Amino acid sequence: MEKYDKYNEERQKNLIIGRNAVAELLRADREIDTLFVSRGEKAGSIGKLIAECREKGVVIKEVDKKKLDFMCSHSNHQGIIAECASHEYSTIEDILQDAENRNEDPFIVICDGIEDPHNLGAIIRTAEAAGAHGIIIPKRHSASLNYTVGKTSAGALEYMKVARVSNLASTIESLKEKGIWIYVADMDGRDIKDVDFSGPLALVIGAEGDGVGRLVKEKSDFIVSLNMKGRLNSLNASVAAGILMYEISYRRK
């Protein structure tokens, strides 16, 4: 219980609680990961705050009042809490510029639906070690750069650029226009031993169970798989990502 309370205490550092505080946050143009609003609470100033957040593309979640009470240890939240990122997001241009500065072909990791912060943190840690230039995550159906992600990355988040986009499919189209090949990890793909990973590329990793989204898969150039010799046909998302990233890193020497 003590460990759980400690985690909750750390997460609270990223919470902005109450209507006036959230309004000031918006006025300062600070990035908001998620806006939590008490279910059915849309009258008065809350409605205006919701509209502003929606305009900025912020993820908005309606939750029970009890959830808000728990998140802020029963502080006076007035029906609204904003959760900010523990770390500043980069842009795709930042990622590509980093590759250019290092005189290397871009090596990007795209996370499609990785909602477990421990998995995202582990992927960030391995990506940094494997020499990737950046990670792309979607605004929805993804863990954000919260305290748990930062802690699980074991410091790698300080060095790894993470961009957050509204639409993965259109982002992939844009990357392809820049000459970047898109490789999707999927159990029905080509064995990685037979794949050429040279040149500029992005590796797409999907969530356990659901895998990569249909539209994202359709827009990819290649579908690749790990050769599974055991009786199970899948791995934890961060473990599979780690194997693939190091395979790519080895082939790009």
C-alpha positions as CSV (number, residue, x, y, z in Angstrom):
1,M,0.0,0.0,0.0
2,E,2.9,2.3,0.8
3,K,4.4,1.8,-2.6
4,Y,1.0,2.5,-4.3
5,D,0.6,5.7,-2.3
6,K,4.1,6.8,-3.3
7,Y,3.3,6.3,-7.0
8,N,0.1,8.2,-6.6
9,E,1.9,11.0,-4.8
10,E,4.5,11.3,-7.7
11,R,1.7,11.3,-10.3
12,Q,0.0,14.2,-8.5
13,K,3.0,16.4,-9.3
14,N,1.7,16.5,-12.8
15,L,-1.9,17.4,-11.9
16,I,-3.4,20.8,-12.2
17,I,-6.5,20.9,-10.1
18,G,-9.5,23.2,-10.2
19,R,-11.1,25.6,-12.8
20,N,-9.0,28.7,-12.2
21,A,-5.7,26.6,-12.3
22,V,-6.7,24.9,-15.5
23,A,-7.7,28.2,-17.1
24,E,-4.2,29.7,-16.2
25,L,-2.6,26.6,-17.7
26,L,-4.4,27.2,-20.9
27,R,-3.6,30.9,-20.9
28,A,0.1,30.0,-20.4
29,D,-0.2,27.6,-23.4
30,R,1.4,24.7,-21.5
31,E,0.9,21.3,-23.1
32,I,-1.9,19.2,-21.5
33,D,-1.9,15.5,-21.9
34,T,-5.4,14.7,-20.6
35,L,-8.3,16.7,-19.2
36,F,-10.4,14.8,-16.7
37,V,-13.9,16.2,-16.2
38,S,-16.6,15.0,-13.8
39,R,-19.2,13.1,-15.8
40,G,-22.1,15.4,-16.9
41,E,-20.3,18.5,-15.6
42,K,-20.4,20.9,-18.6
43,A,-22.1,24.0,-17.4
44,G,-20.5,27.4,-16.7
45,S,-16.8,27.8,-16.9
46,I,-16.1,24.1,-17.3
47,G,-17.9,24.1,-20.6
48,K,-15.6,26.9,-21.8
49,L,-12.5,25.1,-20.6
50,I,-13.6,21.9,-22.3
51,A,-14.1,23.8,-25.6
52,E,-10.6,25.4,-25.4
53,C,-9.0,22.0,-24.7
54,R,-10.9,20.4,-27.6
55,E,-9.7,23.2,-29.9
56,K,-6.1,22.4,-28.8
57,G,-6.6,18.7,-29.5
58,V,-6.3,17.7,-25.8
59,V,-7.7,14.3,-24.9
60,I,-10.8,14.8,-22.8
61,K,-12.1,12.0,-20.5
62,E,-15.4,12.1,-18.5
63,V,-15.0,10.2,-15.3
64,D,-16.9,9.7,-12.1
65,K,-16.4,12.3,-9.4
66,K,-14.9,9.6,-7.1
67,K,-12.1,9.1,-9.7
68,L,-11.3,12.8,-9.5
69,D,-11.5,12.7,-5.7
70,F,-9.0,9.8,-5.7
71,M,-6.6,11.5,-8.2
72,C,-6.2,14.6,-6.0
73,S,-6.6,13.0,-2.6
74,H,-10.0,14.7,-2.1
75,S,-8.7,18.2,-2.8
76,N,-11.3,20.7,-4.1
77,H,-11.1,19.8,-7.8
78,Q,-14.3,21.6,-8.8
79,G,-15.0,18.9,-11.3
80,I,-11.9,19.3,-13.4
81,I,-8.3,18.1,-13.4
82,A,-5.6,18.5,-16.1
83,E,-2.7,16.1,-16.3
84,C,0.5,17.6,-17.8
85,A,3.4,15.7,-19.3
86,S,6.4,15.0,-17.1
87,H,8.6,15.8,-20.1
88,E,8.3,18.1,-23.1
89,Y,7.3,16.6,-26.4
90,S,9.4,17.1,-29.5
91,T,8.3,17.4,-33.1
92,I,8.9,15.0,-36.0
93,E,11.1,17.8,-37.5
94,D,13.2,17.6,-34.3
95,I,13.7,13.9,-34.8
96,L,14.7,14.2,-38.4
97,Q,17.0,17.0,-37.6
98,D,18.8,14.9,-35.0
99,A,19.4,12.1,-37.6
100,E,20.8,14.8,-40.0
101,N,23.0,16.2,-37.3
102,R,24.4,12.7,-36.6
103,N,24.9,12.1,-40.4
104,E,22.7,9.0,-40.2
105,D,19.6,7.8,-42.0
106,P,16.5,8.3,-39.8
107,F,15.6,5.5,-37.5
108,I,12.2,6.1,-35.9
109,V,10.0,3.9,-33.7
110,I,6.2,4.4,-34.0
111,C,4.1,3.1,-31.1
112,D,0.5,2.3,-32.1
113,G,-1.8,1.8,-29.1
114,I,0.9,1.2,-26.4
115,E,-1.3,2.2,-23.4
116,D,0.8,0.6,-20.7
117,P,3.3,3.2,-19.4
118,H,5.7,0.5,-18.3
119,N,5.9,-0.8,-21.9
120,L,6.3,2.7,-23.4
121,G,9.0,3.5,-20.9
122,A,10.8,0.2,-21.7
123,I,10.6,0.9,-25.4
124,I,12.0,4.4,-24.9
125,R,14.9,3.0,-22.9
126,T,15.8,0.4,-25.5
127,A,15.3,2.8,-28.4
128,E,17.9,5.1,-26.9
129,A,20.3,2.3,-26.4
130,A,19.8,1.0,-29.9
131,G,20.5,4.3,-31.5
132,A,17.0,5.3,-32.6
133,H,16.5,9.0,-33.3
134,G,13.0,9.4,-31.9
135,I,9.7,7.9,-31.1
136,I,6.2,8.8,-32.3
137,I,3.1,8.2,-30.3
138,P,-0.6,9.1,-31.0
139,K,-2.5,11.5,-28.8
140,R,-5.3,8.9,-28.2
141,H,-5.0,5.3,-27.1
142,S,-1.5,5.7,-25.9
143,A,0.4,6.2,-22.6
144,S,1.6,9.8,-22.3
145,L,5.0,10.9,-21.0
146,N,3.9,10.6,-17.4
147,Y,5.9,9.8,-14.2
148,T,5.8,6.1,-14.7
149,V,7.0,6.3,-18.3
150,G,9.9,8.5,-17.2
151,K,10.8,6.2,-14.3
152,T,10.6,3.0,-16.4
153,S,12.8,4.6,-19.1
154,A,15.6,4.8,-16.5
155,G,16.7,8.3,-17.6
156,A,16.5,7.6,-21.4
157,L,13.6,10.0,-21.7
158,E,16.1,12.8,-21.1
159,Y,17.8,11.9,-24.3
160,M,15.1,10.4,-26.5
161,K,12.9,12.7,-28.6
162,V,9.2,11.7,-28.4
163,A,6.7,13.4,-30.8
164,R,2.9,13.2,-30.2
165,V,0.6,13.3,-33.2
166,S,-3.1,13.4,-33.8
167,N,-3.2,10.9,-36.6
168,L,-0.7,8.1,-37.1
169,A,-1.9,7.2,-40.6
170,S,-1.4,10.7,-42.0
171,T,1.9,11.0,-40.2
172,I,3.1,7.8,-41.9
173,E,2.0,9.2,-45.2
174,S,4.1,12.3,-44.5
175,L,7.1,10.2,-43.5
176,K,6.9,8.2,-46.7
177,E,6.9,11.4,-48.7
178,K,10.2,12.2,-47.1
179,G,11.6,8.9,-48.3
180,I,11.3,6.9,-45.1
181,W,10.3,3.2,-45.4
182,I,7.7,2.0,-43.0
183,Y,8.1,-1.5,-41.4
184,V,5.2,-2.9,-39.3
185,A,5.8,-5.6,-36.8
186,D,3.1,-8.3,-37.1
187,M,2.9,-12.0,-36.6
188,D,1.9,-12.6,-40.2
189,G,4.9,-10.8,-41.8
190,R,8.2,-11.7,-43.4
191,D,10.9,-13.2,-41.1
192,I,13.3,-10.4,-40.1
193,K,16.2,-12.6,-41.1
194,D,15.2,-12.0,-44.8
195,V,14.5,-8.3,-44.5
196,D,16.8,-5.4,-45.6
197,F,16.7,-2.7,-42.9
198,S,19.1,-0.3,-44.6
199,G,18.2,3.3,-45.4
200,P,15.8,5.6,-43.6
201,L,13.0,3.7,-41.8
202,A,10.3,3.7,-39.2
203,L,9.4,0.6,-37.2
204,V,5.8,0.4,-36.1
205,I,5.0,-1.5,-32.9
206,G,1.4,-2.4,-31.9
207,A,-0.2,-3.1,-28.6
208,E,-0.4,-6.7,-27.3
209,G,-3.5,-8.4,-28.4
210,D,-4.8,-5.7,-30.8
211,G,-1.6,-5.3,-32.7
212,V,-1.2,-2.5,-35.3
213,G,-4.3,-0.7,-36.5
214,R,-5.7,-1.8,-39.9
215,L,-5.2,1.6,-41.6
216,V,-1.6,1.9,-40.3
217,K,-0.8,-1.6,-41.6
218,E,-2.3,-0.8,-45.0
219,K,-0.1,2.3,-45.4
220,S,3.1,0.4,-44.4
221,D,5.7,-0.7,-46.9
222,F,6.8,-4.0,-45.2
223,I,5.3,-6.3,-42.6
224,V,8.0,-8.1,-40.6
225,S,7.8,-10.9,-38.0
226,L,10.0,-12.6,-35.4
227,N,10.6,-16.3,-35.8
228,M,8.8,-17.9,-32.9
229,K,10.1,-21.3,-32.1
230,G,8.1,-22.0,-28.9
231,R,4.4,-22.7,-28.5
232,L,3.4,-19.1,-27.9
233,N,2.9,-16.9,-30.9
234,S,3.5,-13.4,-29.4
235,L,5.8,-11.5,-27.0
236,N,5.3,-8.6,-24.6
237,A,5.2,-5.4,-26.8
238,S,8.4,-3.9,-25.3
239,V,10.3,-7.2,-25.6
240,A,9.4,-7.6,-29.2
241,A,10.2,-4.0,-29.9
242,G,13.6,-4.5,-28.2
243,I,14.5,-7.5,-30.4
244,L,13.5,-5.7,-33.6
245,M,15.3,-2.5,-32.7
246,Y,18.5,-4.3,-32.0
247,E,18.2,-6.3,-35.2
248,I,17.7,-3.1,-37.1
249,S,20.6,-1.5,-35.3
250,Y,22.9,-4.4,-36.1
251,R,21.9,-4.4,-39.8
252,R,22.5,-0.7,-40.1
253,K,26.2,-0.8,-39.1
